[in-house]
């Protein structure tokens, strides 16, 4: 007795497979160097979600609207590899760039990127670590690349350094310091004692302005 084959489910599977293949082939990646093949999530005809795009270069990770966006790994044709975060197709945030041995002797660069450019080992050149009332705000700005000095300004009395950097303290700031530099300060404003602490990572001439309520 011959068994009658039911081709209807098989036909449905073939149609669905072709549809998915067609969708993958028409899932656009908006970086020319990544155009070629794409496997992964799509939304409205563009790579969106997790996927892998292979062209002249290769990227595997998160996509948004056809561009690398989020966590991922980008590999260039010359062998350089960046692993970290992306935004709108550019390196943005923390990551690690490993150069091909044929490119640079110092083959690893770690730190932070902004608009595809390397910012440095730290995301921001300074950080306010703490402050007590009546301090409202501490403004830190770089005035020049040299000398390596820090001035402290504001309506305060009896400014002193309470940490280990008193050897650099001039009474109104610090001279000839080594960066990164951390200072923990005490003073008074309108006879009210207060303290604040900050760190500056990059060398240069800096100004720290203490503002009050």
C-alpha atoms as an extended CHARMM CRD file, in Angstrom:
* protein
*
       213  EXT
         1         1  UNK       CA              0.0000000000        0.0000000000        0.0000000000  PROA      1               0.0000000000
         2         2  UNK       CA              1.3890000000        3.3700000000       -1.0560000000  PROA      2               0.0000000000
         3         3  UNK       CA              1.4210000000        6.2240000000        1.4580000000  PROA      3               0.0000000000
         4         4  UNK       CA              0.0160000000        9.4670000000        0.1810000000  PROA      4               0.0000000000
         5         5  UNK       CA              2.3840000000       12.3710000000        1.0000000000  PROA      5               0.0000000000
         6         6  UNK       CA              0.9490000000       15.5970000000        2.2800000000  PROA      6               0.0000000000
         7         7  UNK       CA              2.8910000000       18.3440000000        0.4920000000  PROA      7               0.0000000000
         8         8  UNK       CA              0.8870000000       21.2480000000        1.9430000000  PROA      8               0.0000000000
         9         9  UNK       CA              2.9450000000       21.7180000000        5.1770000000  PROA      9               0.0000000000
        10        10  UNK       CA              6.1850000000       21.3620000000        3.2020000000  PROA      10              0.0000000000
        11        11  UNK       CA              5.0080000000       24.0170000000        0.7380000000  PROA      11              0.0000000000
        12        12  UNK       CA              4.1890000000       26.3970000000        3.5790000000  PROA      12              0.0000000000
        13        13  UNK       CA              7.6670000000       25.9220000000        5.0760000000  PROA      13              0.0000000000
        14        14  UNK       CA              9.3240000000       26.6160000000        1.7210000000  PROA      14              0.0000000000
        15        15  UNK       CA              7.2980000000       29.8110000000        1.2680000000  PROA      15              0.0000000000
        16        16  UNK       CA              8.1340000000       31.0070000000        4.7960000000  PROA      16              0.0000000000
        17        17  UNK       CA             11.8280000000       30.2140000000        4.3330000000  PROA      17              0.0000000000
        18        18  UNK       CA             11.9510000000       32.1530000000        1.0900000000  PROA      18              0.0000000000
        19        19  UNK       CA             10.1410000000       35.0540000000        2.7220000000  PROA      19              0.0000000000
        20        20  UNK       CA             12.5990000000       35.1640000000        5.6140000000  PROA      20              0.0000000000
        21        21  UNK       CA             15.5650000000       34.9270000000        3.2370000000  PROA      21              0.0000000000
        22        22  UNK       CA             14.1560000000       37.7440000000        1.1530000000  PROA      22              0.0000000000
        23        23  UNK       CA             13.6490000000       39.8480000000        4.2920000000  PROA      23              0.0000000000
        24        24  UNK       CA             17.2490000000       39.2310000000        5.3990000000  PROA      24              0.0000000000
        25        25  UNK       CA             18.5760000000       40.1970000000        1.9890000000  PROA      25              0.0000000000
        26        26  UNK       CA             16.5620000000       43.4210000000        2.1140000000  PROA      26              0.0000000000
        27        27  UNK       CA             17.5070000000       44.3930000000        5.6720000000  PROA      27              0.0000000000
        28        28  UNK       CA             19.5750000000       47.5120000000        5.0570000000  PROA      28              0.0000000000
        29        29  UNK       CA             22.8070000000       48.4250000000        6.8420000000  PROA      29              0.0000000000
        30        30  UNK       CA             23.5950000000       52.1180000000        6.3730000000  PROA      30              0.0000000000
        31        31  UNK       CA             27.3910000000       51.9870000000        6.4920000000  PROA      31              0.0000000000
        32        32  UNK       CA             28.9850000000       51.3260000000        3.0710000000  PROA      32              0.0000000000
        33        33  UNK       CA             31.8700000000       49.3060000000        4.5410000000  PROA      33              0.0000000000
        34        34  UNK       CA             29.3830000000       46.9200000000        6.1760000000  PROA      34              0.0000000000
        35        35  UNK       CA             27.2130000000       46.3190000000        3.1300000000  PROA      35              0.0000000000
        36        36  UNK       CA             27.3440000000       42.7190000000        1.9460000000  PROA      36              0.0000000000
        37        37  UNK       CA             25.5800000000       40.1560000000        4.0730000000  PROA      37              0.0000000000
        38        38  UNK       CA             23.4910000000       40.6890000000        7.1840000000  PROA      38              0.0000000000
        39        39  UNK       CA             22.0680000000       38.2210000000        9.6820000000  PROA      39              0.0000000000
        40        40  UNK       CA             19.9470000000       39.4100000000       12.5490000000  PROA      40              0.0000000000
        41        41  UNK       CA             16.9870000000       41.4780000000       13.6360000000  PROA      41              0.0000000000
        42        42  UNK       CA             15.2230000000       43.8850000000       11.2960000000  PROA      42              0.0000000000
        43        43  UNK       CA             12.6800000000       46.6440000000       11.6320000000  PROA      43              0.0000000000
        44        44  UNK       CA             11.0860000000       48.4870000000        8.7360000000  PROA      44              0.0000000000
        45        45  UNK       CA             13.6930000000       47.1870000000        6.3080000000  PROA      45              0.0000000000
        46        46  UNK       CA             16.7230000000       48.2010000000        8.3550000000  PROA      46              0.0000000000
        47        47  UNK       CA             19.0180000000       46.3890000000       10.7690000000  PROA      47              0.0000000000
        48        48  UNK       CA             17.5260000000       46.9320000000       14.2050000000  PROA      48              0.0000000000
        49        49  UNK       CA             18.3260000000       44.8390000000       17.2640000000  PROA      49              0.0000000000
        50        50  UNK       CA             21.1230000000       42.3200000000       17.4220000000  PROA      50              0.0000000000
        51        51  UNK       CA             22.8650000000       41.2710000000       14.2200000000  PROA      51              0.0000000000
        52        52  UNK       CA             26.0200000000       40.7440000000       12.2430000000  PROA      52              0.0000000000
        53        53  UNK       CA             26.9540000000       42.6570000000        9.0940000000  PROA      53              0.0000000000
        54        54  UNK       CA             29.8430000000       41.6180000000        6.8700000000  PROA      54              0.0000000000
        55        55  UNK       CA             31.2060000000       43.7640000000        4.0790000000  PROA      55              0.0000000000
        56        56  UNK       CA             34.7070000000       45.1810000000        3.6710000000  PROA      56              0.0000000000
        57        57  UNK       CA             34.5710000000       45.4890000000        7.4610000000  PROA      57              0.0000000000
        58        58  UNK       CA             32.5720000000       43.4400000000        9.9780000000  PROA      58              0.0000000000
        59        59  UNK       CA             30.3220000000       44.4360000000       12.8620000000  PROA      59              0.0000000000
        60        60  UNK       CA             28.5150000000       42.2170000000       15.3170000000  PROA      60              0.0000000000
        61        61  UNK       CA             26.3340000000       43.6760000000       18.0180000000  PROA      61              0.0000000000
        62        62  UNK       CA             23.3960000000       45.9830000000       18.5140000000  PROA      62              0.0000000000
        63        63  UNK       CA             21.8820000000       47.9850000000       15.6600000000  PROA      63              0.0000000000
        64        64  UNK       CA             19.3880000000       50.8220000000       15.5240000000  PROA      64              0.0000000000
        65        65  UNK       CA             17.8430000000       52.1150000000       12.3100000000  PROA      65              0.0000000000
        66        66  UNK       CA             20.5180000000       50.4400000000       10.1980000000  PROA      66              0.0000000000
        67        67  UNK       CA             23.5170000000       51.6870000000       12.1970000000  PROA      67              0.0000000000
        68        68  UNK       CA             25.6620000000       50.1980000000       14.9690000000  PROA      68              0.0000000000
        69        69  UNK       CA             24.1090000000       51.5260000000       18.1720000000  PROA      69              0.0000000000
        70        70  UNK       CA             24.7890000000       50.0270000000       21.5830000000  PROA      70              0.0000000000
        71        71  UNK       CA             27.2730000000       47.3230000000       22.5310000000  PROA      71              0.0000000000
        72        72  UNK       CA             29.2230000000       45.6580000000       19.7430000000  PROA      72              0.0000000000
        73        73  UNK       CA             32.4890000000       44.7070000000       18.0920000000  PROA      73              0.0000000000
        74        74  UNK       CA             33.7050000000       46.3590000000       14.8910000000  PROA      74              0.0000000000
        75        75  UNK       CA             36.5270000000       44.7570000000       12.9050000000  PROA      75              0.0000000000
        76        76  UNK       CA             38.2990000000       46.6410000000       10.1150000000  PROA      76              0.0000000000
        77        77  UNK       CA             39.7940000000       45.0270000000        7.0310000000  PROA      77              0.0000000000
        78        78  UNK       CA             43.3240000000       45.7870000000        8.2940000000  PROA      78              0.0000000000
        79        79  UNK       CA             42.7170000000       43.7470000000       11.4740000000  PROA      79              0.0000000000
        80        80  UNK       CA             41.9830000000       46.5850000000       13.9410000000  PROA      80              0.0000000000
        81        81  UNK       CA             39.1840000000       45.6830000000       16.3850000000  PROA      81              0.0000000000
        82        82  UNK       CA             37.0580000000       47.9700000000       18.5700000000  PROA      82              0.0000000000
        83        83  UNK       CA             34.8560000000       46.5020000000       21.3030000000  PROA      83              0.0000000000
        84        84  UNK       CA             32.6080000000       48.8920000000       23.1760000000  PROA      84              0.0000000000
        85        85  UNK       CA             29.6340000000       51.1750000000       22.7170000000  PROA      85              0.0000000000
        86        86  UNK       CA             28.3720000000       52.9000000000       19.5740000000  PROA      86              0.0000000000
        87        87  UNK       CA             25.8760000000       55.6550000000       18.8390000000  PROA      87              0.0000000000
        88        88  UNK       CA             24.5050000000       56.3020000000       15.3620000000  PROA      88              0.0000000000
        89        89  UNK       CA             27.3480000000       54.3280000000       13.7900000000  PROA      89              0.0000000000
        90        90  UNK       CA             30.1760000000       56.0240000000       15.6890000000  PROA      90              0.0000000000
        91        91  UNK       CA             32.2780000000       55.0330000000       18.6810000000  PROA      91              0.0000000000
        92        92  UNK       CA             30.6870000000       56.6460000000       21.7270000000  PROA      92              0.0000000000
        93        93  UNK       CA             31.4760000000       55.8980000000       25.3560000000  PROA      93              0.0000000000
        94        94  UNK       CA             33.7780000000       53.3190000000       26.8670000000  PROA      94              0.0000000000
        95        95  UNK       CA             35.6470000000       50.7930000000       24.7900000000  PROA      95              0.0000000000
        96        96  UNK       CA             38.8830000000       49.1010000000       23.8030000000  PROA      96              0.0000000000
        97        97  UNK       CA             40.6100000000       49.4770000000       20.4440000000  PROA      97              0.0000000000
        98        98  UNK       CA             43.0910000000       46.7370000000       19.5900000000  PROA      98              0.0000000000
        99        99  UNK       CA             45.3100000000       47.6260000000       16.6720000000  PROA      99              0.0000000000
       100       100  UNK       CA             46.7470000000       45.1470000000       14.2310000000  PROA      100             0.0000000000
       101       101  UNK       CA             50.4270000000       44.4570000000       15.0720000000  PROA      101             0.0000000000
       102       102  UNK       CA             51.2870000000       45.8640000000       11.6440000000  PROA      102             0.0000000000
       103       103  UNK       CA             49.6500000000       49.2080000000       12.4980000000  PROA      103             0.0000000000
       104       104  UNK       CA             51.0980000000       50.3450000000       15.8470000000  PROA      104             0.0000000000
       105       105  UNK       CA             53.6410000000       49.0790000000       18.3420000000  PROA      105             0.0000000000
       106       106  UNK       CA             51.4050000000       50.1260000000       21.2560000000  PROA      106             0.0000000000
       107       107  UNK       CA             48.5850000000       47.8930000000       20.1320000000  PROA      107             0.0000000000
       108       108  UNK       CA             45.8370000000       48.5320000000       22.7350000000  PROA      108             0.0000000000
       109       109  UNK       CA             43.9560000000       51.7720000000       23.4290000000  PROA      109             0.0000000000
       110       110  UNK       CA             41.3940000000       51.7990000000       26.2510000000  PROA      110             0.0000000000
       111       111  UNK       CA             39.2160000000       54.6030000000       27.5370000000  PROA      111             0.0000000000
       112       112  UNK       CA             36.3840000000       56.7480000000       26.2370000000  PROA      112             0.0000000000
       113       113  UNK       CA             35.2860000000       57.9970000000       22.8150000000  PROA      113             0.0000000000
       114       114  UNK       CA             33.1230000000       60.9720000000       21.8310000000  PROA      114             0.0000000000
       115       115  UNK       CA             31.7540000000       61.4410000000       18.2970000000  PROA      115             0.0000000000
       116       116  UNK       CA             34.1410000000       58.6970000000       17.0720000000  PROA      116             0.0000000000
       117       117  UNK       CA             37.1990000000       60.4940000000       18.5430000000  PROA      117             0.0000000000
       118       118  UNK       CA             39.2950000000       59.1960000000       21.4240000000  PROA      118             0.0000000000
       119       119  UNK       CA             38.8000000000       61.3890000000       24.5230000000  PROA      119             0.0000000000
       120       120  UNK       CA             41.2220000000       59.7120000000       26.8820000000  PROA      120             0.0000000000
       121       121  UNK       CA             41.4790000000       57.2330000000       29.6940000000  PROA      121             0.0000000000
       122       122  UNK       CA             38.7300000000       59.0590000000       31.5730000000  PROA      122             0.0000000000
       123       123  UNK       CA             35.3340000000       60.1650000000       30.3090000000  PROA      123             0.0000000000
       124       124  UNK       CA             35.6310000000       63.6410000000       31.8510000000  PROA      124             0.0000000000
       125       125  UNK       CA             38.8560000000       65.5420000000       32.6590000000  PROA      125             0.0000000000
       126       126  UNK       CA             37.6790000000       66.2230000000       36.2240000000  PROA      126             0.0000000000
       127       127  UNK       CA             35.1210000000       65.1790000000       38.8290000000  PROA      127             0.0000000000
       128       128  UNK       CA             33.6870000000       66.6930000000       42.0090000000  PROA      128             0.0000000000
       129       129  UNK       CA             33.8350000000       63.8770000000       44.5510000000  PROA      129             0.0000000000
       130       130  UNK       CA             32.0280000000       65.5320000000       47.4520000000  PROA      130             0.0000000000
       131       131  UNK       CA             30.8140000000       68.8560000000       48.8760000000  PROA      131             0.0000000000
       132       132  UNK       CA             28.9920000000       69.9430000000       52.0190000000  PROA      132             0.0000000000
       133       133  UNK       CA             26.5590000000       72.7680000000       52.7220000000  PROA      133             0.0000000000
       134       134  UNK       CA             26.5500000000       75.7270000000       52.1660000000  PROA      134             0.0000000000
       135       135  UNK       CA             28.3820000000       74.8750000000       48.9160000000  PROA      135             0.0000000000
       136       136  UNK       CA             25.8900000000       74.9260000000       46.0560000000  PROA      136             0.0000000000
       137       137  UNK       CA             28.1020000000       74.2330000000       43.0640000000  PROA      137             0.0000000000
       138       138  UNK       CA             31.7470000000       73.7350000000       42.1600000000  PROA      138             0.0000000000
       139       139  UNK       CA             32.7880000000       74.8760000000       38.6970000000  PROA      139             0.0000000000
       140       140  UNK       CA             36.0420000000       73.4630000000       37.3130000000  PROA      140             0.0000000000
       141       141  UNK       CA             37.4750000000       74.7390000000       34.0450000000  PROA      141             0.0000000000
       142       142  UNK       CA             40.7530000000       74.4300000000       32.1950000000  PROA      142             0.0000000000
       143       143  UNK       CA             42.4280000000       77.7550000000       31.3950000000  PROA      143             0.0000000000
       144       144  UNK       CA             45.5190000000       76.5850000000       29.4960000000  PROA      144             0.0000000000
       145       145  UNK       CA             47.6750000000       73.5360000000       28.7800000000  PROA      145             0.0000000000
       146       146  UNK       CA             50.4430000000       74.8260000000       31.0660000000  PROA      146             0.0000000000
       147       147  UNK       CA             51.6630000000       75.3130000000       33.7560000000  PROA      147             0.0000000000
       148       148  UNK       CA             50.3880000000       72.5060000000       35.9650000000  PROA      148             0.0000000000
       149       149  UNK       CA             48.6900000000       74.7570000000       38.5110000000  PROA      149             0.0000000000
       150       150  UNK       CA             45.2710000000       74.8390000000       40.1710000000  PROA      150             0.0000000000
       151       151  UNK       CA             43.7120000000       78.0260000000       41.5800000000  PROA      151             0.0000000000
       152       152  UNK       CA             40.7390000000       77.9620000000       43.9620000000  PROA      152             0.0000000000
       153       153  UNK       CA             38.3580000000       80.9180000000       44.1200000000  PROA      153             0.0000000000
       154       154  UNK       CA             35.1570000000       81.8130000000       45.9820000000  PROA      154             0.0000000000
       155       155  UNK       CA             33.8420000000       83.7740000000       48.9440000000  PROA      155             0.0000000000
       156       156  UNK       CA             35.5150000000       81.7470000000       51.6670000000  PROA      156             0.0000000000
       157       157  UNK       CA             37.9540000000       82.0750000000       54.5420000000  PROA      157             0.0000000000
       158       158  UNK       CA             40.6350000000       79.8800000000       56.0870000000  PROA      158             0.0000000000
       159       159  UNK       CA             41.0730000000       77.6670000000       53.0290000000  PROA      159             0.0000000000
       160       160  UNK       CA             43.2960000000       74.7010000000       53.7590000000  PROA      160             0.0000000000
       161       161  UNK       CA             44.1510000000       71.3160000000       52.2950000000  PROA      161             0.0000000000
       162       162  UNK       CA             43.3720000000       68.3630000000       54.5780000000  PROA      162             0.0000000000
       163       163  UNK       CA             44.8630000000       65.5630000000       52.4810000000  PROA      163             0.0000000000
       164       164  UNK       CA             48.3990000000       64.6350000000       51.4560000000  PROA      164             0.0000000000
       165       165  UNK       CA             49.0360000000       67.4570000000       48.9620000000  PROA      165             0.0000000000
       166       166  UNK       CA             49.8800000000       70.2730000000       51.3670000000  PROA      166             0.0000000000
       167       167  UNK       CA             53.3930000000       70.4110000000       49.8960000000  PROA      167             0.0000000000
       168       168  UNK       CA             51.8520000000       71.8850000000       46.7180000000  PROA      168             0.0000000000
       169       169  UNK       CA             49.3820000000       74.2020000000       48.5030000000  PROA      169             0.0000000000
       170       170  UNK       CA             49.9690000000       77.9500000000       48.1630000000  PROA      170             0.0000000000
       171       171  UNK       CA             47.0770000000       79.2150000000       50.2610000000  PROA      171             0.0000000000
       172       172  UNK       CA             44.8200000000       79.7820000000       47.2560000000  PROA      172             0.0000000000
       173       173  UNK       CA             45.5830000000       76.7610000000       45.1240000000  PROA      173             0.0000000000
       174       174  UNK       CA             48.3220000000       74.3450000000       44.0920000000  PROA      174             0.0000000000
       175       175  UNK       CA             51.5190000000       74.8050000000       42.0600000000  PROA      175             0.0000000000
       176       176  UNK       CA             53.6160000000       72.3060000000       40.0880000000  PROA      176             0.0000000000
       177       177  UNK       CA             51.2740000000       69.4000000000       40.7280000000  PROA      177             0.0000000000
       178       178  UNK       CA             51.3230000000       65.9220000000       39.2480000000  PROA      178             0.0000000000
       179       179  UNK       CA             48.1850000000       64.6790000000       37.5030000000  PROA      179             0.0000000000
       180       180  UNK       CA             45.8250000000       62.9900000000       38.1310000000  PROA      180             0.0000000000
       181       181  UNK       CA             45.5020000000       65.2030000000       41.2180000000  PROA      181             0.0000000000
       182       182  UNK       CA             43.0790000000       64.8270000000       44.1310000000  PROA      182             0.0000000000
       183       183  UNK       CA             42.4790000000       67.5610000000       46.7010000000  PROA      183             0.0000000000
       184       184  UNK       CA             40.3210000000       67.5680000000       49.8140000000  PROA      184             0.0000000000
       185       185  UNK       CA             39.6910000000       71.0860000000       51.0550000000  PROA      185             0.0000000000
       186       186  UNK       CA             38.2510000000       72.7690000000       54.1630000000  PROA      186             0.0000000000
       187       187  UNK       CA             37.1850000000       76.4020000000       54.6080000000  PROA      187             0.0000000000
       188       188  UNK       CA             34.3710000000       78.5500000000       55.9390000000  PROA      188             0.0000000000
       189       189  UNK       CA             31.7330000000       80.7880000000       54.3880000000  PROA      189             0.0000000000
       190       190  UNK       CA             29.8970000000       83.3460000000       56.5350000000  PROA      190             0.0000000000
       191       191  UNK       CA             31.4030000000       81.5900000000       59.5740000000  PROA      191             0.0000000000
       192       192  UNK       CA             29.9570000000       78.2420000000       58.4670000000  PROA      192             0.0000000000
       193       193  UNK       CA             32.5740000000       75.4960000000       57.9560000000  PROA      193             0.0000000000
       194       194  UNK       CA             32.3970000000       73.3140000000       54.8760000000  PROA      194             0.0000000000
       195       195  UNK       CA             34.5120000000       70.9110000000       52.8560000000  PROA      195             0.0000000000
       196       196  UNK       CA             34.8030000000       69.7160000000       49.2690000000  PROA      196             0.0000000000
       197       197  UNK       CA             36.8600000000       67.2130000000       47.3260000000  PROA      197             0.0000000000
       198       198  UNK       CA             37.7340000000       67.0030000000       43.6410000000  PROA      198             0.0000000000
       199       199  UNK       CA             39.9870000000       65.1820000000       41.2080000000  PROA      199             0.0000000000
       200       200  UNK       CA             41.5020000000       66.4960000000       37.9720000000  PROA      200             0.0000000000
       201       201  UNK       CA             42.8860000000       63.9570000000       35.5310000000  PROA      201             0.0000000000
       202       202  UNK       CA             44.4610000000       66.0170000000       32.7450000000  PROA      202             0.0000000000
       203       203  UNK       CA             47.5600000000       68.2370000000       33.1010000000  PROA      203             0.0000000000
       204       204  UNK       CA             47.2420000000       71.9850000000       32.6370000000  PROA      204             0.0000000000
       205       205  UNK       CA             46.2990000000       75.2440000000       34.3010000000  PROA      205             0.0000000000
       206       206  UNK       CA             42.9290000000       74.8590000000       36.0720000000  PROA      206             0.0000000000
       207       207  UNK       CA             40.5310000000       77.0480000000       38.0050000000  PROA      207             0.0000000000
       208       208  UNK       CA             38.1630000000       75.7420000000       40.6980000000  PROA      208             0.0000000000
       209       209  UNK       CA             35.3450000000       78.1440000000       41.6430000000  PROA      209             0.0000000000
       210       210  UNK       CA             33.2630000000       77.4190000000       44.7330000000  PROA      210             0.0000000000
       211       211  UNK       CA             29.7220000000       78.8340000000       44.6390000000  PROA      211             0.0000000000
       212       212  UNK       CA             27.3580000000       79.0670000000       47.5970000000  PROA      212             0.0000000000
       213       213  UNK       CA             23.6270000000       79.0280000000       48.2990000000  PROA      213             0.0000000000
